[in-house]
């Protein structure tokens, strides 16, 4: 029988592999992604970016995952 922390380390490793693959192969797909709630302000040579919509979306997805894994 595997120790509880061993299972958690394996799960963490799998999550890191999935994140790495998503960043490697998914980045070109998201290049033109524009969320309507992500605000950009440009003035001359400066730009300020507020990823409000993306933050809300990530929060919802992570909350759903935590809810499902705690059941």
MMTF fields as JSON, N, C-alpha, C and O atoms, coordinates in Angstrom:
{
  "mmtfVersion": "1.0.0",
  "mmtfProducer": "UNKNOWN",
  "numBonds": 283,
  "numAtoms": 284,
  "numGroups": 71,
  "numChains": 1,
  "numModels": 1,
  "chainsPerModel": [1],
  "groupsPerChain": [71],
  "chainIdList": ["A"],
  "bondAtomList": [4, 2, 8, 6, 12, 10, 16, 14, 20, 18, 24, 22, 28, 26, 32, 30, 36, 34, 40, 38, 44, 42, 48, 46, 52, 50, 56, 54, 60, 58, 64, 62, 68, 66, 72, 70, 76, 74, 80, 78, 84, 82, 88, 86, 92, 90, 96, 94, 100, 98, 104, 102, 108, 106, 112, 110, 116, 114, 120, 118, 124, 122, 128, 126, 132, 130, 136, 134, 140, 138, 144, 142, 148, 146, 152, 150, 156, 154, 160, 158, 164, 162, 168, 166, 172, 170, 176, 174, 180, 178, 184, 182, 188, 186, 192, 190, 196, 194, 200, 198, 204, 202, 208, 206, 212, 210, 216, 214, 220, 218, 224, 222, 228, 226, 232, 230, 236, 234, 240, 238, 244, 242, 248, 246, 252, 250, 256, 254, 260, 258, 264, 262, 268, 266, 272, 270, 276, 274, 280, 278],
  "bondOrderList": [1, 1, 1, 1, 1, 1, 1, 1, 1, 1, 1, 1, 1, 1, 1, 1, 1, 1, 1, 1, 1, 1, 1, 1, 1, 1, 1, 1, 1, 1, 1, 1, 1, 1, 1, 1, 1, 1, 1, 1, 1, 1, 1, 1, 1, 1, 1, 1, 1, 1, 1, 1, 1, 1, 1, 1, 1, 1, 1, 1, 1, 1, 1, 1, 1, 1, 1, 1, 1, 1],
  "groupList": [{"groupName": "UNK", "atomNameList": ["N", "CA", "C", "O"], "elementList": ["N", "C", "C", "O"], "formalChargeList": [0, 0, 0, 0], "bondAtomList": [1, 0, 2, 1, 3, 2], "bondOrderList": [1, 1, 2], "singleLetterCode": "X", "chemCompType": "L-PEPTIDE LINKING"}],
  "groupTypeList": [0, 0, 0, 0, 0, 0, 0, 0, 0, 0, 0, 0, 0, 0, 0, 0, 0, 0, 0, 0, 0, 0, 0, 0, 0, 0, 0, 0, 0, 0, 0, 0, 0, 0, 0, 0, 0, 0, 0, 0, 0, 0, 0, 0, 0, 0, 0, 0, 0, 0, 0, 0, 0, 0, 0, 0, 0, 0, 0, 0, 0, 0, 0, 0, 0, 0, 0, 0, 0, 0, 0],
  "groupIdList": [1, 2, 3, 4, 5, 6, 7, 8, 9, 10, 11, 12, 13, 14, 15, 16, 17, 18, 19, 20, 21, 22, 23, 24, 25, 26, 27, 28, 29, 30, 31, 32, 33, 34, 35, 36, 37, 38, 39, 40, 41, 42, 43, 44, 45, 46, 47, 48, 49, 50, 51, 52, 53, 54, 55, 56, 57, 58, 59, 60, 61, 62, 63, 64, 65, 66, 67, 68, 69, 70, 71],
  "secStructList": [7, 7, 7, 2, 2, 2, 2, 2, 2, 2, 2, 2, 2, 2, 2, 2, 2, 2, 2, 2, 2, 2, 2, 2, 2, 2, 6, 6, 6, 6, 6, 6, 7, 7, 7, 6, 6, 3, 3, 3, 3, 3, 3, 6, 6, 3, 3, 3, 3, 3, 3, 2, 2, 2, 2, 2, 2, 2, 2, 2, 2, 2, 2, 2, 2, 2, 2, 2, 2, 2, 7],
  "xCoordList": [0.85, 0.0, 0.892, 1.894, 0.508, 1.3, 0.912, -0.257, 1.899, 1.641, 0.793, 0.886, -0.036, -0.889, -0.091, -0.527, 1.062, 1.848, 2.456, 2.739, 2.661, 3.172, 2.165, 2.532, 0.896, -0.159, -0.275, -0.506, -0.114, -0.201, 0.961, 0.78, 2.152, 3.299, 3.117, 3.483, 2.551, 2.286, 1.26, 1.431, 0.202, -0.818, -0.226, -0.528, 0.612, 1.261, 2.15, 2.173, 2.873, 3.71, 2.893, 3.278, 1.765, 0.896, 0.324, 0.226, -0.051, -0.572, 0.507, 0.23, 1.733, 2.824, 3.124, 3.429, 3.041, 3.247, 2.154, 2.443, 0.908, -0.199, -0.066, -0.336, 0.344, 0.544, 1.678, 1.574, 2.752, 3.867, 3.469, 3.856, 2.703, 2.227, 1.282, 1.342, 0.417, -0.515, 0.229, -0.139, 1.269, 2.038, 2.861, 3.043, 3.355, 4.176, 3.354, 3.712, 2.26, 1.484, 0.229, -0.317, -0.23, -1.449, -1.218, -2.146, 0.0, 0.286, 0.008, -0.597, 0.42, 0.089, -1.418, -1.888, -2.168, -3.614, -4.27, -5.298, -3.681, -4.243, -3.66, -3.949, -2.853, -2.191, -3.199, -2.996, -4.272, -5.273, -6.47, -7.503, -6.344, -7.435, -7.644, -6.716, -8.874, -9.199, -10.486, -11.57, -10.363, -11.514, -12.079, -11.315, -13.396, -13.967, -13.764, -13.833, -13.516, -13.307, -11.833, -11.505, -10.948, -9.531, -9.299, -9.453, -8.932, -8.816, -7.376, -6.447, -7.202, -5.894, -6.004, -6.925, -5.061, -5.009, -3.65, -2.616, -3.652, -2.406, -2.351, -3.332, -1.182, -0.954, 0.501, 1.398, 0.727, 2.098, 2.879, 2.499, 3.982, 4.842, 4.501, 5.16, 3.484, 3.166, 1.819, 0.936, 1.696, 0.461, 0.21, 1.134, -1.037, -1.446, -2.485, -3.411, -2.329, -3.198, -3.803, -3.071, -5.135, -5.852, -6.605, -7.647, -6.109, -6.779, -7.931, -7.91, -8.917, -10.03, -10.836, -11.107, -11.219, -12.024, -11.294, -11.875, -10.02, -9.231, -9.072, -9.103, -8.904, -8.774, -10.057, -10.011, -11.192, -12.474, -12.65, -13.082, -12.319, -12.451, -11.552, -11.994, -10.307, -9.377, -9.869, -9.768, -10.398, -10.918, -12.086, -12.173, -12.981, -14.128, -13.664, -14.139, -12.74, -12.247, -11.538, -11.776, -10.675, -9.96, -10.916, -10.746, -11.912, -12.897, -13.677, -13.958, -14.027, -14.739, -13.874, -14.36, -12.594, -11.693, -11.519, -11.536, -11.355, -11.212, -12.486, -12.421, -13.635, -14.912, -15.03, -15.458, -14.654, -14.773, -13.798, -14.146, -12.579, -11.594, -11.874, -11.434, -12.59, -12.897, -14.064, -14.24, -14.865, -16.02, -15.591, -16.432],
  "yCoordList": [-1.187, 0.0, 1.246, 1.313, 2.208, 3.424, 4.438, 4.554, 5.158, 6.179, 7.297, 7.554, 7.967, 9.036, 10.15, 10.699, 10.487, 11.561, 11.111, 11.939, 9.817, 9.292, 9.476, 9.839, 9.225, 9.433, 10.91, 11.256, 11.768, 13.202, 13.667, 14.519, 13.116, 13.477, 13.004, 13.707, 11.816, 11.315, 12.205, 12.549, 12.58, 13.458, 14.818, 15.37, 15.354, 16.634, 16.54, 17.458, 15.45, 15.25, 15.191, 15.776, 14.489, 14.42, 15.788, 16.141, 16.55, 17.898, 18.775, 19.525, 18.688, 19.484, 19.092, 19.953, 17.804, 17.358, 17.926, 18.409, 17.873, 18.414, 19.919, 20.423, 20.635, 22.08, 22.374, 23.287, 21.61, 21.794, 21.537, 22.288, 20.485, 20.204, 21.295, 21.694, 21.77, 22.827, 24.109, 24.801, 24.428, 25.633, 25.48, 26.445, 24.286, 24.056, 24.038, 24.678, 23.308, 23.111, 23.974, 24.176, 24.48, 25.275, 26.759, 27.485, 27.232, 28.662, 29.221, 30.289, 28.555, 29.106, 29.158, 30.027, 28.245, 28.252, 29.425, 29.932, 29.855, 30.953, 32.308, 33.305, 32.361, 33.606, 34.705, 35.865, 34.345, 35.327, 35.368, 35.943, 34.766, 34.735, 36.12, 36.731, 36.61, 37.916, 37.784, 37.646, 37.825, 37.773, 39.186, 40.128, 39.363, 40.711, 41.394, 42.62, 40.617, 41.221, 41.43, 41.825, 41.172, 41.483, 42.889, 43.134, 43.793, 45.199, 45.557, 45.168, 46.303, 46.815, 48.317, 48.815, 49.014, 50.461, 50.82, 50.495, 51.493, 51.91, 53.427, 54.103, 53.934, 55.369, 55.594, 55.432, 55.962, 56.179, 54.884, 53.925, 54.859, 53.676, 52.731, 51.706, 53.061, 52.215, 51.516, 52.009, 50.361, 49.598, 48.956, 48.454, 48.978, 48.34, 47.285, 47.556, 46.086, 44.963, 44.397, 44.029, 44.323, 43.759, 42.516, 42.647, 41.312, 40.084, 39.671, 38.579, 40.527, 40.266, 39.042, 38.169, 38.966, 37.845, 36.523, 35.514, 36.524, 35.294, 34.846, 33.649, 35.795, 35.454, 34.826, 33.866, 35.368, 34.807, 33.403, 32.499, 33.214, 31.902, 30.865, 29.748, 31.218, 30.303, 29.982, 28.839, 30.981, 30.761, 29.785, 28.918, 29.917, 29.008, 27.583, 26.637, 27.429, 26.093, 25.451, 24.281, 26.196, 25.642, 25.311, 24.29, 26.156, 25.87, 24.605, 23.808, 24.417, 23.209, 21.968, 20.938, 22.061, 20.925, 20.574, 19.398, 21.578, 21.328, 20.699, 19.772, 21.191, 20.629, 19.162, 18.33, 18.842, 17.469, 16.525, 15.376, 16.993, 16.133, 15.95, 14.959, 16.874, 16.733, 15.793, 15.306, 15.53, 14.626, 13.215, 12.329],
  "zCoordList": [0.0, 0.0, 0.0, 0.712, -0.801, -0.943, 0.14, 0.507, 0.636, 1.642, 1.032, -0.168, 1.851, 1.313, 0.644, -0.368, 1.192, 0.578, -0.737, -1.603, -0.899, -2.163, -3.286, -4.403, -2.989, -3.984, -4.35, -5.509, -3.363, -3.625, -4.496, -5.366, -4.269, -5.101, -6.541, -7.483, -6.704, -8.054, -8.746, -9.915, -8.043, -8.606, -8.963, -10.02, -8.09, -8.366, -9.6, -10.42, -9.734, -10.914, -12.192, -13.204, -12.153, -13.328, -13.684, -14.86, -12.669, -12.915, -13.539, -14.475, -13.03, -13.594, -15.035, -15.86, -15.344, -16.724, -17.624, -18.718, -17.173, -17.968, -18.172, -19.263, -17.138, -17.267, -18.241, -19.061, -18.155, -19.082, -20.52, -21.416, -20.753, -22.11, -22.607, -23.77, -21.726, -22.117, -22.47, -23.419, -21.712, -22.008, -23.279, -24.022, -23.531, -24.717, -25.997, -26.986, -25.97, -27.192, -27.259, -28.343, -26.139, -26.127, -26.308, -26.666, -26.068, -26.173, -27.566, -27.665, -28.648, -29.97, -30.233, -30.967, -29.647, -29.836, -29.119, -29.566, -28.01, -27.225, -27.597, -26.935, -28.634, -29.015, -29.347, -28.988, -30.026, -30.429, -29.489, -29.831, -28.307, -27.337, -26.757, -26.228, -26.86, -26.292, -25.485, -26.052, -24.191, -23.304, -23.19, -22.98, -23.322, -23.248, -21.894, -21.805, -20.845, -19.525, -19.189, -18.07, -20.137, -19.955, -20.5, -21.697, -19.627, -20.008, -20.342, -19.634, -21.428, -21.845, -22.04, -22.688, -21.474, -21.631, -22.208, -21.625, -23.358, -24.003, -24.035, -24.344, -23.708, -23.766, -24.145, -23.318, -25.378, -25.838, -25.851, -26.523, -25.1, -25.05, -23.903, -23.732, -23.12, -21.969, -22.166, -22.867, -21.528, -21.596, -20.234, -19.594, -19.803, -18.559, -18.925, -19.689, -18.379, -18.715, -17.44, -16.522, -17.368, -16.229, -16.698, -17.34, -16.397, -16.854, -15.932, -15.363, -15.786, -14.876, -15.3, -14.476, -16.562, -17.048, -16.951, -16.552, -17.315, -17.234, -15.784, -15.497, -14.875, -13.457, -12.922, -12.154, -13.327, -12.892, -13.451, -12.736, -14.725, -15.361, -14.689, -14.419, -14.419, -13.749, -12.339, -11.894, -11.636, -10.29, -10.296, -9.426, -11.261, -11.35, -11.633, -11.005, -12.574, -12.926, -11.739, -11.439, -11.062, -9.91, -8.761, -8.094, -8.524, -7.477, -7.793, -6.898, -9.057, -9.467, -9.276, -8.809, -9.635, -9.45, -7.975, -7.611, -7.132, -5.692, -5.145, -4.338, -5.573, -5.125, -5.527, -4.726, -6.762, -7.243, -6.543, -6.269, -6.249, -5.598, -4.111, -3.528, -3.482, -2.062, -1.815, -0.698, -2.844, -2.683, -2.479, -2.328]
}
